[in-house]
Every structure is written in structure tokens, then in C-alpha cells.
Amino acid sequence: MASLARQLLRAAPRASMAAVPRLARANLVTLTRRAAPLAATRATIGSQVRTLKTLDFGGTPETVYERSDYPNEKLQKIFANDTLAVIGYGPQGHGQALNLRDNGLPVIVGVRKDGRSWKKAVDEGWVPGKNLFSIEEACERGTVIMNLLSDAAQSELWPTVKSYLTKGKTLYFSHGFSVVYHEDTKVQVPKDIDVILAAPKGSGFTVRRLFLEGRGINSSYAVWQDVSGQAAERARALGVGIGSGYLYETTFKKEVYSDLVGERGALMGGIYGMFLAQYEVLRARGHSPSEAFNETVEEATQSLYPLIGENGMDWMYANCSTTAQRGALDWYRPFHDACKPVFERLYESVADGSETRRSLDKNSRPDYRESLEKELKEIKEHEMWRAGEAVRSLRPENNKA
Ligand SMILES: NC(=O)c1ccc[n+]([C@@H]2O[C@H](COP(=O)([O-])OP(=O)(O)OC[C@H]3O[C@@H](n4cnc5c(N)ncnc54)[C@H](OP(=O)(O)O)[C@@H]3O)[C@@H](O)[C@H]2O)c1
């Protein structure tokens, strides 16, 4: 597999355009154009991008919404009488609030005074008393309360937030967690307000970075409660306002189930489990840490996964050596069969609320930070990741001395 990465990288530029379907090519062109500086993108947004459409997702039609469906003038109109109060300034609060601000929308931030987030918000240009307030004051001033506290804090601070949710206000989340598992979180929303969701499919730092690059994160949107008759429209508009590239519809329940499965499974927990198992076997069979790490993580993240992201799995298989191809085609099924029961168990654990209860319990303990740091330190100090640190330091771009 050592030469595979080089073969793929050499083949990528030429083969990728030929292998990409026509629609995707059109999207690529649009994306490339969207990578123009932000001001230019905004100025030409009406003529440059496409409109609402139903697309074929592998045989199932789905309606998607893009930035072009909510040009800036439309966003300004929709939120003309609103104050968007972003509560919490973790990764999502940071990304979403800054993007809303850069989109010229009336946004304020609410965080606990003198905490880590307060300092970060001040460092990033939010001004105390002008557009940065305590949680209580921001909730009082806001007409759209964008609850971006940590999920545990959403539950802990619910009595406070709820007391400001007067009739006519809108409550917004980026996760279905608090509302769907209300029996555990105690987040029981008032009946006379709209409750909506826009959930970026990535970290808040990516939400910000892609926006600054003139690109956009994919997000889902959903409506839990529509009192105004405008809830879906406002959810989509906010989704665009926070920097989404395209939005697909979901429900609060489907959002939280798929999100919890994804992060525990293929996105984070599952992938580390696979990495670790392979690394351990290679090491036990006498391979050096450098070799085991390169064949397990480095080649994946630096070469193959980006190519899957660009062109799909079939393209990656089609563009590697015949030896690698045969092996991958023969072995993905045993891995699938071994993993599927684990995914079924995981989904059950999400659906019956066990994951939520464990997460709420652990994340609201007073020693949460210390025990988290201990667990992360164990990973950091594992031989595999220490080997990874050495491998990363040898990347030419990190080794300019
Ligand atoms: N991260 C992601 O990848 C992602 C993606 C999509 C959606 N979401 C959702 O977006 C929401 C926010 O996520 P996040 O990752 O940005 O949040 P986070 O880092 O978990 O927490 C963000 C905020 O919660 C505040 N907070 C925590 N405990 C508090 C307490 N007891 N009292 C007052 N404030 C408290 C923190 O303030 P201090 O600094 O003062 O502690 C911080 O401003 C969540 O619903 C999450 O599920 C996250």
C-alpha cells in the first residue's frame, strides 16, 4: 500500500473530473466560484447560485435548500424585527454568532460572566453591554433564543432560560437532544412559542472556517412546534444565516438519533476502535510504531479519506492497485458483518435513552473536566498517538527548520 497514496495523488486531478457525474461537476464549479472573497460572493449571490430543488439521493428524492433560496436581502427582511440571542459561546456559539454578525443580522451573545466563553467572546470583538450580555440579559433582550449551551448546561439552566420564553419568541437549538429526551433533560418547552432547529454537520470551528472561505457546512433543519406558521421558513433562514451551504429537512428525533449514532460510530468512536484494533495487531506481529501508524492512520487521513470525500468510495477503489482493490473488496464484508450488530446495539442504546442518561449523568458531575482530561490524556499518551505525533512532525510542511 506504500505506493498507493502516490499513485492516487498523481491520478487525482485528471481522473477526478472525468469520474465525477455532471451534476457534481456543476456543483464543483459553483463551489469554486463561491470560494471568492465573502463580499463579492454576497454581492453577486442572486445571479451566481441555484434555487430550491428536489434532488435524487441514490433513488430517493429529497428537497434541499441552498443559500440562493435565502439571499441576504431576504434574511434581513425575515429577521427585521428580531434580536437573535446566541446563548453559549463554545465552538457552535462562536461559529454561528460570528457568521450571523458577518451576514449583517441583529445578533447578541449571552454567556456566564467572566467564564472562559466570556473572555473568548471579548477577544473576538463582542462588546460587553453592547452585544455581549449575561445569559439572563441576553434571553431577556432576544426574540430568537439560540440555545447553544452545552447539552448538559441546557438542562441545568433550563429554569432560567424558560423564564424568558414569553409568547411570540422563538426557541432554537442545534441539536434535538434537550427536547427529544425531555423526560431526562426536563426541557419541557412552553406551548406558545416556535421551537426550531438547524444542526450543522460538523464542529463550530468548521462552520466558521468554511463560511470565511466562501463555502458552507451542510446542516439539517427541523420544526418541533410551529405556532407562528413561519417556523420552517425561519429555521431554514437561520440555517443559511449561520453559514450553511445546503439544508435538508429532518425531525428533532431523527436529528438526535442519527447524530448520537454517528459520533459514537463511524465518525468518532467506531473509527478509533478500528484504528486501535489494527494498530495493536500490527504491533503484536512485530511491526514498528512508525509502520503501524502509517498503515493505520496517516495514509487514511492524508491520502485515502480526502479522496473518498472528493470522489466516493468506488473511485478510490478504482484508482488503487489491483492488489489493494481485491483485498478491500473481499474484506469490507467481514468488517461490515462484524460491525453491524454493534451498530444495532448502539442504535438501541440511543433510542431507549441510555446514551442520553449516561451523557447527562457524566457531563454534569462536578469533576467532569478532570475526569475528561484524564481520559484524553490516556489516549494522548498511548503509544499509537505518540507515534502519530512523531509522524506528523515529519510532514515536510511541519518540518521547515
Ligand atoms: N460541537 C459540535 O460539533 C456540534 C455540532 C452540531 C451541533 N452541536 C450542538 O450545539 C450546541 C453547543 O455545542 P458546543 O459544542 O458549541 O458547546 P459546548 O462547548 O459543549 O458548550 C458551550 C457553552 O456552554 C457553556 N456552559 C457550559 N456549562 C455551563 C454552565 N453550567 N453555566 C453556564 N454556561 C455553561 C460554556 O460556557 P463557559 O465557557 O463559561 O463554560 C460554553 O459557552 C449543543 O447542543 C451541541 O450538541 C454541536
The ligand as a Gaussian input file, in Angstrom:
#p B3LYP/6-31G(d) Opt

LIG

0 1
 N      -19.646000      20.675000      18.595000
 C      -20.259000      20.157000      17.547000
 O      -19.620000      19.530000      16.708000
 C      -21.732000      20.364000      17.359000
 C      -22.255000      20.210000      16.086000
 C      -23.592000      20.466000      15.884000
 C      -24.371000      20.815000      16.966000
 N      -23.853000      20.931000      18.216000
 C      -24.727000      21.334000      19.329000
 O      -24.551000      22.714000      19.560000
 C      -24.734000      23.008000      20.959000
 C      -23.492000      23.689000      21.502000
 O      -22.399000      22.834000      21.322000
 P      -20.888000      23.295000      21.558000
 O      -20.033000      22.129000      21.194000
 O      -20.666000      24.595000      20.976000
 O      -20.994000      23.503000      23.138000
 P      -20.041000      23.201000      24.376000
 O      -18.639000      23.508000      24.039000
 O      -20.348000      21.882000      24.898000
 O      -20.619000      24.331000      25.402000
 C      -20.775000      25.661000      25.047000
 C      -21.147000      26.642000      26.118000
 O      -21.813000      26.092000      27.269000
 C      -21.448000      26.955000      28.363000
 N      -21.692000      26.278000      29.626000
 C      -21.364000      25.012000      29.969000
 N      -21.778000      24.750000      31.236000
 C      -22.360000      25.894000      31.693000
 C      -22.993000      26.267000      32.907000
 N      -23.122000      25.385000      33.924000
 N      -23.477000      27.523000      33.032000
 C      -23.363000      28.413000      32.002000
 N      -22.789000      28.130000      30.832000
 C      -22.290000      26.880000      30.667000
 C      -19.975000      27.238000      28.137000
 O      -19.614000      28.423000      28.843000
 P      -18.242000      28.545000      29.680000
 O      -17.129000      28.725000      28.694000
 O      -18.475000      29.737000      30.533000
 O      -18.079000      27.254000      30.435000
 C      -19.946000      27.422000      26.627000
 O      -20.198000      28.764000      26.274000
 C      -25.049000      21.658000      21.618000
 O      -26.439000      21.485000      21.645000
 C      -24.410000      20.668000      20.665000
 O      -24.969000      19.391000      20.744000
 C      -22.542000      20.743000      18.426000

